[in-house]
């Protein structure tokens, strides 16, 4: 019998390209630089989001390893990969020996044997398994370490705490006739709902947080773990997938509103003229300033922030996060100072306890009383100074709150481009949950952070935010916030000295002069996304390629006439402008944003 062709790699140093692998009906993408096996699918149905290895330090930073190949054999229906991953740079402290095997019967085993080259402290070292957020509400069966089992379900509502403990195996059915079993060896695992941090997954990790952490791994100690994934199928109705186009986008004529957009004002020097002009053309409606009532600079910060808002535009309001200390006198002085300048009526006040970073009844009452006494304009709201998880776990709201506020960060748990963009798909779910927790109050998402890679290396800004990837992240963020019907969103922008691709996206939206958004459905939400906006002449559509490779995209729902297409490039100039027949297929370069102008007269 003729043997199937095999691709054998003997690479002393790791390549960066992902490997597309197949184990019978099971397909996945292995990213060797990150040690991630991602997007596990069976007949185009996603069964797992990812299985990966990580070493976390005592601050939850994730140092990046140096990875080397030992052997790689890739067949059409099976594979074997062997690698070494060493952590610590010039002073290595830990090393994994890794093996990833896939067989033609739909079984994959990811095994790791780690050796401590030096003694180190860690919050977590080992495997994590991610089930996609789309599994929410699906039934599952949990097997525990003692061999007992229980029936359950992936939480439909975002679970504030771990839904499952003491996990040895998880079985679920992602589609009729399909069964997936994930079995963990070498440690005790538990699950958390990562939508609390806007990650689009349920994470099963080790070790349990009830055990002491950080813990010490002594020099010479070994860690052995193994993850087994098995897929079985019967009577599956295969999903039809187009071959000529990677993604279909369909324009929906239903309207929603763009949230009122703001920018986080950075501490330090006042806004420059260039920065103020960039924010004005980007359609920024408010500036956020954080005031600590115990700080001697508090009054000066208020004055400077108010002046910066006027620089940006006469109608620009302030979003003030008040971090209120126990001493009443500084708060009284601040109230008098603010009353003397009388802020715009659109000003929002987020009232937080300085110590807990959440809204308390006592603090809210103190501010409300003072603001009423001094007749200070604006809306009084509550929430948390951190991320949604803090709101979900404590719901610190007062009956008098006029809105609810929380922040999001795209890089809490993972720092690669794919994971960053995945977080945006959870925004509508998180916003809807915040609205229910608050009894239907308006939702302010503040700040919206691109974040920083938590690798232990200090940086002021993530340089990717200033590239075309930053423009894609901005457009995908706007689409997700609009779909979730957020009332306002305040972005933390990098240093404002030129028109970055992210600002160019904001400028394109602001130039329409409209906040009426046309939603766009995507057949592959992790491949491409888009939004439409009404204009005086018709409407505008912005499309983002969410992948680091060319994508073939077809836009459905456009009028049957020519449209003007502009490719937005990294230097913020129109690198391509041409006419396009309606509903034509488009090839988008990696992490590109495409603008389509449609005239109502055509």
N, C-alpha and C positions, 0 to 999 in steps of 0.2 A: 504494500500500500504506500502510495506517495505521501511523504511527510509534508505537513504544512510549513510554509516559509517561516523563518524565525529571524528576529532582529536581535543581535547580541552586541552589547556595548561593553567595552573595557576601558573605562575612563578613569584616570588617576585623580582628576579634579572634577568637581561637580559642574554640570551645565545648568543653565537657568531655565531652559524650556520645560514646560509641563509635559508629562507623558500621558497619553490617552491609552488606557488599559481596558482589557475585557476579560471577564471570567464567565464564560458561557453567556447567559442572558444579561449578566450584570456588567455595567460599564462605569468607569470612574476616571477621574483625572488626578494624577499624582504630581504634586509640586515639591520636588526634592529639596529645594533650597529652604523650604519652610517645614518639611516633613509632614505635609498635609495631604491626605487622600480625600478628595473633594467631589461633590456632585455625583453621588452614587445613584444610578438610574437603571431601571429595568423596563424595557420597551417604552422608553421616554417618560416613565413615571419616576419621580424622585423618591427614593426610599431612605436615603440618609443624606444629610448635608455634608458631614465631614467626620473623619477620624484623624486625630493628630496627636503629636507628642509635644510637650512643653516643659521647660524648667523655669519656675517662677522664683524670684528672690524674695527677700523679706518685705519688700515694698510692692510686690506684685509686678515688678518689672520682668520682662522676658528677654534675656540675652539671646542673641542670635548665634547659632552654632556654625562651625566650619564643617561642611559635609563633604565626604569623599565616597566615591563608588567603590564597591568591592566586585560586584557583578550585576549584570542586568540581562535577562532573557525575556523577550516579548514575543509571544505567539498570537495568532488571530483570536484564540479563545482561552488563553491562559498566560501566566507570566510569573517570573520570579525576580525580585529585586533585592540586592544586598548592599547596605550602606553603613558607613560609620559617621557619627556626628559628635563633634568635640566642642565643649563649652569652655570659655575662659580666655581666649586669645593667647597671649604669650605666657599666661599662668593658668594652664588648663586645670579645671577642677572636676570635670565629669565627662564621661564618654558613653554614648549609646552604640551598641551593635544592633542593627535593624535588619529585619527580613520581612518582605511583603510578598505573599504567595497567593495567586488566584488560580482556581481550577475550573475546568469546563462545566462542572456541575453547579456553578453559581455560588461557590464558597470562596471567601477571601480571609486570610489570616495575616494580621499585622502584629509581629512579635518584636519585642525589644528586651535587650539585656544591658543594663547600665552598670558602670563601675565608677566609683568615686576616686578620682585621682588625687584629691585633697579633701579635707574636711570642709563642709560648707553648710549653711543654713538655708532652708527653702520653705516657702509656703505651700508649694505643690510641685511635684515632679512625677510625670507619668502621662498616661493617655487621657484624652477626653473624646467623647462621642457626641456629635451634634445631630439631633433629629430636626428636620425643618419646621419652622413655625407653622407651616401649612398643615401640620399634623394636629393642630389644636382641635380638641373635641373628639379625636379618633380614639377608639377603645384600644387598650393594650393589656398585656399580661406581664406582670413583674415577678421574676424569680429572685428569691433572697439567698443570702449566703448559706443559710441552714437547709436549703433545699425546698422550703415552702414557697408557695406562689399565691398571688392575689390578682384579681381583675381590677383594672382601673381605666383611666383615660388621660390623655394629654390635656392639661387644663385649657378650657375654652377662654375663660377670663384670665387675665395675667395674674398668676399666682404670686403673692408677695413673698412666700417662703417655699422651701423645697417640697415638691409634690410627692417624691418617692425617696425613701432611705434604704440603705443596706441592699443595694441592687447587685445582682449577679448576672441577670439576663433580662432583656426586654424583647417582647414579641409584639408585632402589630401588623395590620393589613393596610398598606397605603393605597390599594386599589382592589376591586373585587377579583377574587381568584389568586391573589398574590399574598404571600406571607414572608415577613422579614424577621429574622432572629439575630440579635446582637448579644454576644456572650463575652463577659469580661473575666479575666484571670489575673491573679497576682496581687490584688488589692481589693478593698471594699469601696464601692462606688455609691454615689447618690446623685439625684437630678435637681437642677434649678431651672427656672423659667427665665431665660436670658432676655426675653422681651422687656423685662424690668429695666435693662440698660440699652434697649433698642436693638440688641442683637437678634437676628431673625432665626432663632433656634431654641431648642430645649437641650441643655448641656448636661451630660452624665459624666461626672468627673471623680477623681480620687485625690487626696484622701477625704473622708467625711470632715466637715468643718467642726463637728463636735469634738474631734480629737485635737490635741494641742498643736498649734501652729504659731510661728514657724517651728519646724523640727530640724534636728541635726542629722546629717548623713556623714558618717565617719569615713575617713580615708580607707579604701580597700573594700568598703561595703558594696554589695551588689543589689540591684533592683531588677526584678524580672516581671514583665507584664505581657499580656497577650489579648488581643481583641479578635474575635471570630465573628464574621458576618456571613449569614447564609440566606439565600433567596430561593423560595420555591414558588412555582407558578402552575396554574391550571385554569383553563377556560378564560384566558385573558383576552379582552377586546383591545387589540393593539391601537395605540393612538396614532392617527395619521400625522406625519410631519412633512412639510414641504421641503423639497430638495434644493430648489433654486434660490430660495430666500431664507435667511436665518431667522427673521422676525417680521411679523405683521403688526402694524400699528393701525388702529381704527379710531378715527375722530368721532367723538360723541358730542352731539349738539346740545347736551344738557349743560347748563351753566352753573358754576360755583364762583366763589370770590377768592382772589388772591389775599392772603393775610396781609395786614399792615406790616411793612418791613422796617426793621430798625437795625442799628449797628451798635455794638458794644464799644463804648468810648474807652480808649486805653489811658491808663494813668500816666502822668508825666506832662510833657509840653502841650500847650493848646493845639487844636487842629490847625494845620497849615492851610494856606489858601488852596493849594493843589488838592489836599485831602478833602476839604469842604466841597470843592467843585465836583470831585469824583462821587462823593456821596449824594450830592444834589442830582446829578445826572443818572445815578443808580436808583432814584426813586425812594430814597430813605426818608421815612416819615417820623422817626424818633431816634434819639440817642439814649443809650442806657448808661447810667452812672451808678456806681456802688458807693454808698456813704456809710462809714462806720462812725456812729455818734460819739464813740470814745476817742476818736482821733483828733488831734489838734488841727489837722489840715482839713477837717470836714467842711467848714464854712467856705474855705477857699476853693475846695473841689466843687461845691455847689455853684459858686459864682462862675468858675471857669466852664463848667458843663453848660450852664445857661447861655453863656456867651458863645460857646461852640455851636449850640443848637441854632442860634440866630445866624451864625455864619453859613450854616448849611441851607437854611431857608426860614422865612418868616413864619411858615406854618408847621415847622418841625417841633415836635413835642419832646418831652423827656420821660424816660422810664427810670424811676429811681428805686433802687434796692436799698431799703433802710435796714441796716444791721444795728439793732437797738440794744444798748447796754443797760445795766441795772441803774445807773445814776440818772436821776431825772433832770438835773441842771443842764447837761450838754444837749439833751433832746429839746428842752425849753428854749435854749439859745438858738438852736438850729431852726425851730419853728418861727421864732421872731425874725431871723435872718431871711428865711424863705418868704414870709409874709410881706416883707418890705419890697421884694422884687415881684411878687405875685406871679407864679408860673402859669403857663397856658392851661386852659380848662381840660385839655386832652392829656395832661400829665397823669401817669399811672404810678402809684406808690405800692411797692411790694414790701410788706412789713415782716421782718424776720427777727427772731431772737438772736443776738450776736453769738451766743455760746452754742446753741443747738442748731442754728441755721434753718430753723423751721418756724412757722407762725404759731405763736402761743396766744391764748385768750388774753392774758395779762398785758402782753406787749401790744397786741392789736388795740385793746381798749385804751391804753395810754396814748397811742398815736392818734386814734380817732378823736379822743377828747381834745387834745391839743390842736389838731387840725381844724376842728369845728370852732374852737375858741378863737383861733387866729384867722378863720375864714380862708383857709388855703384851698385852692382849686384842685380838682383831680379825683381819680377813682382810687379807692383803697382796696387792695387785694392781698391774698395770702398764698401760701404754698411752701416751697422748699428752695433752698439756695443751691441744692445739688441736682441730682437726676431724678427721673420718674420713680425709681425704686423707693426713694425716701417718702414720696407722696403716697405710693401704693401701700407702704407698710404702716404709715401713721395717719395719713389723711388729716393734716393739721390745719383745718379751716374753721373760721368763725362764721356765724350766721350772717354777720354784717359784710362779709367779703363780697366784693363786686366782680371779681375775676379770680382765676386760679393760675398759678405760675409754676413751671418746673423747667429744667434744662435738659439738653441731650448732648452726648459726646460720641462721635463716630469711632473712637479708638479706645474704648474701655478694655476690651478683651483681646482684640486682634488688630493688626496694624497694616496688613497687606491691602492692596487696592480693592480686591474682590470683596473682602470682608467689610471694608469701609462702606462700599456702595450697598451691600446687603442690608445694612442697618436701616436704610431709608425706607425699606418696604414695611417696617413695623410702625412708622409714624402714625398712620391712620388708626391703627389699633390702640396705640398708647394714648393718642389724643382723645379718642372715644371713651377710653377707660377713665381718663382724668375728668372728662365732662360728667360721666356718671357718678364718680366719687364725690364731685362737688355739687351735685344736684342740678346740673345743667348750666353752670356758670360759663361765661366766655373763657377760652383757654389761651394763655400767653405762653409760648414756648421760648424761653429765654434763660441762658443763651443757647444758640445752636452752634455747637463747636465742631470744627473739623478734627480738632484734637491733636495730640502728639503721640508718636510711637513710644511706648513705655518699655524702652530697652535699657534704661539706666544711663543713657548718654544725654546730657543737658542740651536743649535746643530752645530757642525763643519761638520760632515758627517752624512748622513742617513745610519744607520747600515745595512739596507737591501741591500745596494750596495755591501756588502762584503759577502753576502750569496748566495745560489743557485739561489734565485730570481734575484740577480744582474747578474748572468751568463745568465739567460734567457733573461733579458732585453738587455744585450750586443748582444746576437745572433740575437734577433728580430730587434735590431737597425741596425746591419750590413745588414740583409736581406732587410730592408726597404730602407736604404741608397743606396744599390746596385740596387734595383729595380727602385729607383728614378734617378739613374745615376748621383749621386753627384760626383764631381771630387775629393773632399777631405773632410775629417771629422776629427775634433779635439775633443777628449773626455776629459771631466773633470773626472779624476780617483780619488778614495779615496787614502789615505796615502799608499805608496808603501813599505810595509815591508814583504809581503809574496804573494804567487801566489793565489789570490782570484779566485773564479769561473769565474768572468768576464775576468780576465787576462788569465785564462786557455782556454777560448773560443778563444781569440785573438791568443794565442800560437798555438792552433790546426790549425787555419787558416794559420798562418805564416809558420808552419812546412811543408805545402804543397809546398812552394816556388813559388806559383802561385797567380796571381790576377784575373784569369779567373773564373767567378762565373756562376754556373748553377742555374737558377731561379727555384723555386719550388712553384707550385700552391697548395693552401689549400682549402678544401671544407668548413672548418669552421675557418676563419682567426682569430677569438678570442679564439680558442681552442689550435691550434698548428701552428707552422711555421717552415721553414727549408731553408737551402741554401746548394748548392753543390759547390765544388771546384775541379778543375783539379789537379791531382798529376802526378808524373813521372810514377807511377805504375798503374794509373787508375783515380779514383776520390774518394772524401770524401764527405759525407753528414752529416750535423749537424742538429738535430731536437730538437726543444724546446717545452715543455709542458707549455702553457701560463695560465694554471689554477692551483688553489690550491688544486686539487684533481686528482686522477688517471685518465689518459686518454688512451683510446684504439685507437691506430693510425695504419693505414696501409700505407706503402710507395710504391707507384706504379712507374714503369718506371726503376727499377733496373734490371741489367742483371739476367737471370735465372740461378743463381749459388749462392753458399753460400757467405755470406758477414761476415766480422768481426765487431761485435757490442761492443761498449764500453760505459758504463754509467758513465758520469762525475759526481763526487760527490762533496760535499761541502768542503772536505779536500783536493781536487785537486789530488786525486789518483784514479786509475782505480778501482772502486768498483765492476765492472762486465765487463768481456770480454768473449764473446762466439761467436760461429758461428751461422748464421741465414739463413734459406732458403730465397731466394729472394721473395719480396712482401709479406712476412709474417706479421701478425698483431703483434704489439708491445704494451705492457702496460708501459706507462711512469709514474713514480711517480710524485707527485706534484712539479711543478717548477723544472723540471729536464731537462738536456741536454743530448742527446744521439748522439754518434758518430758512423757512419757506414763507414767502409773502404771497397771499392770495387776495386779489382784488375782487370786490363784489360786482364790479362792472364786467368781469370776464366770464 
